[in-house]
Amino acid sequence: MQRAPYLMATLCGFCLLLVGAGIATAKQRSDPFGDANRIRGWIGTYRDEPQPEQVPKMVKALAAQGLLQEQDRAGIYIGFVAGVLADNQVDADKLVTAMFPLPPAAQVLVIKAIVYSGLPDWKQRLGRFVERMPARQILIRKYLYGKQPTLGKLPLDKGPQVLDAWWGFYFATGSYEPVLHIMTALSWSEEKDNLERLTVGSMAKWTLASHAANNKHLLDFCRTEIAHQPKASAKVLREVVAAAETFETGKIRKQAIAAIDELKTKGPATRRKWSWWGQAGQMALSVGCVAAAATGQVYLGLPCIIGGAASSAALNLLEAQEK
C-alpha cells in the first residue's frame, strides 16, 4: 500500500535524534533557544545545571518560533515551566513577569504553568497576572473558579499532552512525583479494547524505559517501585527495568506497534464510538519525540514526529522502519 502521500499530508516533519550534547557547536551553546531541537536539548539537560533565570527567554523563543500556537503539542513546555515555578517558589512571580510581553496564544502556557505548578497559592499568583492577559480572561476564570482541572487531576488518557507535561515537570524538578503519575498508565500497555489507552500506555512504557536506560537514579527508582505498584503495573514495570538494563528499548516499541495494529484490526468498540482517534494532532507520537530528543538518545535509532502527527500515520511510519 502506498503510504507516502498520506504521510506527507499528515506529518509536519521529522527530527533526527541528536548524537549527544558533546557535539554541540559554539553557536548552539551561545544560543540554546535557536530552534526547537536546541530548546528540547536544553530542557533535557536542565537538571545538570539549573538556570531558572533563562526560562523566560526560552518561553519567548517558543512564542517567536510559533511552537505554542497549538497547546495540544506544547505539553512538554507547559510541564517544564510549571516544574521550574514549583522548584523556585520564592522567585516564581519574578520569572513569570519576565516572560511578558507574550502574544495571546503563548499566554496559555503561562496560565497553565502557574496552575500546573501545584504551588499552594497558585490562584492568588494567577490573579496577579490577570491584567497582563486580557485576551485570556475566560480561560483564567475557568481555572480560578474550578472549571478546569489542574495537572494532578488530568486523566492520562486525555491525550499525549498530559504525558508530555509530566515529563516536562520531571525534567525541571528531578522529582519522582511525575514518574509515579506516568507509572499509572503502564498497565494500559496491555489494554485489549481501548485504543486510546493502549497508545498512551505504550508511550508511557517506552519513554520510561528509554529514560531509565540513561539515568541510574531513575532506573533504581523503577526497581524499587516494582514492590509498591499494583500487580498489573508491576508486571509492566519489570519489563521496563529489564529493557533499560539491557538497552533494549526498541523491543518495547516493536511490541507496542504490534499490539496497536492488532487492536486496530479487530476494530474495538471504542473506535466506533470515538472520532477522536483520527483527528490530526491527537494521540501524536510527540511524547516519544520530545522525550527522546530532549536527552539526545540517538542510539534509539528512531525518527520522531513533531507537530502533532496523527498516531495512525505515525505508527504506520514506525512500522515501515521495521520492514
C-alpha positions in Angstrom: 0.0 0.0 0.0 1.3 3.5 -0.9 1.7 5.4 2.4 3.8 8.3 1.3 1.0 10.7 0.1 -0.9 10.2 3.3 2.1 10.6 5.5 3.3 13.8 3.6 -0.1 15.3 4.1 -0.4 14.3 7.8 3.1 14.6 9.2 4.5 18.0 9.9 8.1 16.9 9.9 10.8 14.6 11.3 13.5 15.2 13.7 16.6 13.1 13.9 17.7 12.3 17.4 20.8 14.3 18.4 24.1 12.4 18.6 24.8 13.9 22.1 25.4 17.1 24.0 29.2 16.8 23.4 29.0 17.7 19.7 27.1 21.0 20.2 28.6 23.7 18.1 29.7 27.1 19.6 26.7 28.7 18.0 24.3 26.2 19.7 26.0 26.8 23.0 25.7 30.6 22.7 22.0 30.3 21.6 20.4 27.4 23.3 16.9 28.5 22.2 17.7 29.0 18.5 15.3 26.3 17.3 13.0 23.5 18.7 15.8 20.9 18.8 18.1 23.1 20.9 15.2 24.0 23.2 14.4 20.4 23.8 18.1 19.6 24.3 18.3 22.4 26.9 15.3 21.1 28.7 16.7 17.6 28.7 19.9 18.6 30.4 18.4 21.4 32.6 19.0 19.4 35.9 22.7 19.2 35.2 23.0 22.9 35.7 19.6 24.6 36.6 19.3 28.1 35.2 15.7 29.2 36.0 16.6 32.8 35.1 16.9 31.6 31.5 13.3 30.1 31.3 11.6 33.4 30.4 14.0 33.7 27.4 13.0 30.1 26.5 9.3 30.9 26.6 9.8 34.0 24.4 11.8 31.9 21.9 9.0 29.3 21.9 6.5 32.0 21.1 8.6 33.6 18.4 9.1 30.3 16.7 5.3 29.5 16.8 5.8 26.5 19.0 2.9 27.5 21.3 0.3 28.0 18.7 -1.4 24.7 19.4 -1.4 23.8 23.1 -2.0 20.1 22.5 1.5 20.0 21.1 3.1 22.1 23.8 2.7 19.8 26.8 6.4 19.3 27.4 7.0 23.0 27.5 4.0 23.7 29.8 5.0 21.0 32.2 8.6 22.1 32.2 7.8 25.8 33.0 5.3 24.6 35.7 8.1 22.5 37.2 10.5 25.4 37.2 8.0 27.6 39.0 7.3 24.9 41.6 11.0 24.5 42.2 11.6 28.2 42.6 8.6 29.3 44.7 10.2 32.5 46.0 11.1 33.8 42.5 8.1 32.4 40.7 6.4 35.7 40.2 9.6 37.3 39.0 10.1 34.6 36.5 6.5 34.9 35.2 6.8 38.7 34.9 10.0 38.3 32.8 8.0 36.2 30.3 5.9 39.2 29.2 5.0 40.6 26.8 3.6 37.5 25.0 1.1 37.0 22.2 -2.3 35.7 23.4 -1.6 32.2 22.1 1.6 31.9 24.1 -0.1 33.3 27.2 -2.0 30.0 27.6 1.4 28.4 28.5 1.8 31.0 31.3 -1.7 30.3 32.7 -1.3 26.6 32.6 2.2 26.6 34.0 1.0 28.6 37.1 -1.9 26.3 37.6 0.1 23.1 37.0 2.9 24.3 39.3 0.9 23.0 42.2 2.0 25.9 44.3 -0.3 26.3 47.3 -1.2 29.9 46.4 -1.4 29.3 42.6 -4.8 31.0 42.4 -3.5 34.2 44.0 -0.5 34.1 41.8 -2.6 33.7 38.6 -4.8 36.5 39.8 -1.8 38.9 40.0 -1.3 38.5 36.2 -4.9 38.9 35.0 -4.4 42.4 33.8 -1.5 41.3 31.6 -3.6 38.8 29.7 -7.0 40.5 28.9 -7.5 38.2 25.9 -7.4 35.2 28.2 -9.9 36.3 30.8 -12.3 33.4 30.1 -9.6 30.7 30.5 -8.3 32.4 33.6 -11.8 32.5 35.2 -12.3 28.8 34.4 -9.2 27.9 36.4 -9.8 30.3 39.2 -13.3 29.1 39.7 -12.6 25.4 39.3 -13.9 24.7 35.9 -10.6 23.4 34.6 -8.6 20.6 36.2 -5.1 21.0 37.5 -2.3 18.8 36.2 -2.7 16.3 39.0 -6.4 15.8 38.1 -5.9 15.5 34.4 -6.5 11.9 33.2 -3.6 10.5 31.3 -5.9 9.1 28.6 -7.0 12.7 27.8 -4.1 12.7 25.3 -0.3 12.7 24.8 0.0 16.3 26.0 -0.7 15.1 29.6 2.1 12.6 29.5 4.3 15.3 27.9 3.5 17.7 30.7 4.5 15.2 33.4 7.8 14.5 31.6 8.4 18.3 31.4 7.8 18.6 35.1 10.3 15.8 35.7 13.0 17.5 33.6 12.5 20.7 35.5 12.5 19.3 39.1 14.0 15.8 39.1 11.1 14.9 41.3 9.7 11.3 41.2 6.1 12.5 41.6 5.7 12.9 37.8 7.2 9.4 37.3 4.6 7.9 39.7 1.9 9.6 37.6 3.3 8.2 34.4 3.5 4.7 36.0 -0.2 4.7 36.5 -0.6 4.3 32.7 1.8 1.3 32.4 -0.9 -1.3 32.7 -2.7 0.3 29.7 0.1 -1.0 27.5 -1.7 -4.4 27.7 -5.1 -2.9 27.0 -7.2 -5.2 24.7 -10.1 -2.9 23.9 -9.4 0.8 24.3 -7.2 2.0 21.5 -6.5 5.4 23.2 -5.4 3.9 26.4 -3.3 1.3 24.7 -1.4 4.1 22.8 -0.8 6.2 25.9 0.2 3.2 27.9 2.6 2.1 25.2 4.2 5.6 25.1 4.5 5.7 28.9 6.2 2.3 28.9 8.6 3.2 26.1 9.6 6.7 27.4 10.1 5.4 30.9 12.4 2.6 29.7 14.3 5.0 27.4 15.0 7.5 30.2 15.8 4.8 32.8 18.4 3.4 30.5 20.4 6.6 30.7 19.5 7.7 34.3 20.8 5.4 37.0 18.7 7.2 39.7 15.6 6.8 37.7 16.4 3.1 37.0 16.9 2.5 40.7 13.6 4.2 41.5 11.8 2.0 39.0 13.4 -1.1 40.5 12.2 0.0 44.0 8.7 0.8 42.8 8.1 -2.7 41.5 7.3 -3.8 45.0 4.9 -0.9 45.6 2.9 -0.9 42.3 -0.3 -2.7 41.7 0.1 -6.2 40.3 -0.7 -5.2 36.7 1.6 -2.2 36.7 4.4 -4.1 38.5 4.4 -6.7 35.7 5.0 -4.0 33.1 7.5 -2.1 35.2 9.6 -5.3 35.4 9.7 -5.2 31.6 10.7 -1.6 31.7 13.5 -2.3 34.1 14.7 -5.2 32.0 14.7 -3.2 28.8 16.5 -0.3 30.5 19.2 -2.6 31.9 20.0 -4.2 28.6 19.3 -1.1 26.4 16.7 -3.0 24.5 14.0 -0.3 24.4 13.5 -0.9 20.7 11.8 -4.2 21.7 9.2 -2.3 23.6 8.5 -0.1 20.6 8.0 -3.2 18.4 5.7 -4.8 20.9 3.6 -1.6 21.1 3.3 -1.3 17.3 2.2 -5.0 17.1 -0.4 -4.6 19.9 -1.8 -1.4 18.4 -2.1 -2.9 14.9 -3.8 -6.0 16.3 -6.4 -3.9 18.2 -6.9 -1.7 15.1 -7.5 -4.8 13.0 -10.1 -6.2 15.4 -11.9 -2.9 15.5 -12.6 -2.2 19.2 -15.9 -0.8 20.2 -14.2 2.4 21.4 -13.0 3.2 17.9 -16.6 3.0 16.6 -17.7 5.4 19.3 -14.9 7.9 19.0 -13.8 10.1 16.1 -11.0 11.3 18.3 -8.5 8.7 17.1 -8.5 10.0 13.6 -8.2 13.7 14.3 -4.8 15.3 13.3 -2.9 16.3 16.4 -4.5 13.8 18.7 -2.6 10.7 20.1 0.5 12.0 18.4 3.8 10.4 19.0 5.0 13.7 20.3 5.8 12.1 23.6 8.4 9.8 22.1 9.8 12.6 20.0 10.2 15.1 22.8 11.3 12.6 25.5 13.9 11.0 23.3 15.2 14.2 21.6 15.4 16.1 24.8 18.1 13.7 26.2 19.9 13.1 22.9 19.2 9.4 22.8 20.5 8.8 19.3 21.1 5.1 19.9 17.3 4.6 19.8 17.7 4.8 16.1 14.2 6.2 15.6 12.8 9.1 13.6 10.5 11.1 15.8 7.5 13.1 14.8 6.9 16.7 15.7 3.9 18.9 15.1 1.2 16.6 16.3 1.0 13.9 13.6 -2.0 11.6 13.9 -1.0 8.4 15.6 -2.4 6.2 12.9 0.1 7.7 10.4 2.9 8.0 12.9 2.7 4.3 13.9 2.4 3.3 10.3 5.7 5.2 9.6 7.4 3.5 12.5 6.2 0.1 11.4 7.6 0.8 8.0 11.0 1.4 9.6 10.9 -2.2 10.8 10.4 -3.7 7.3 
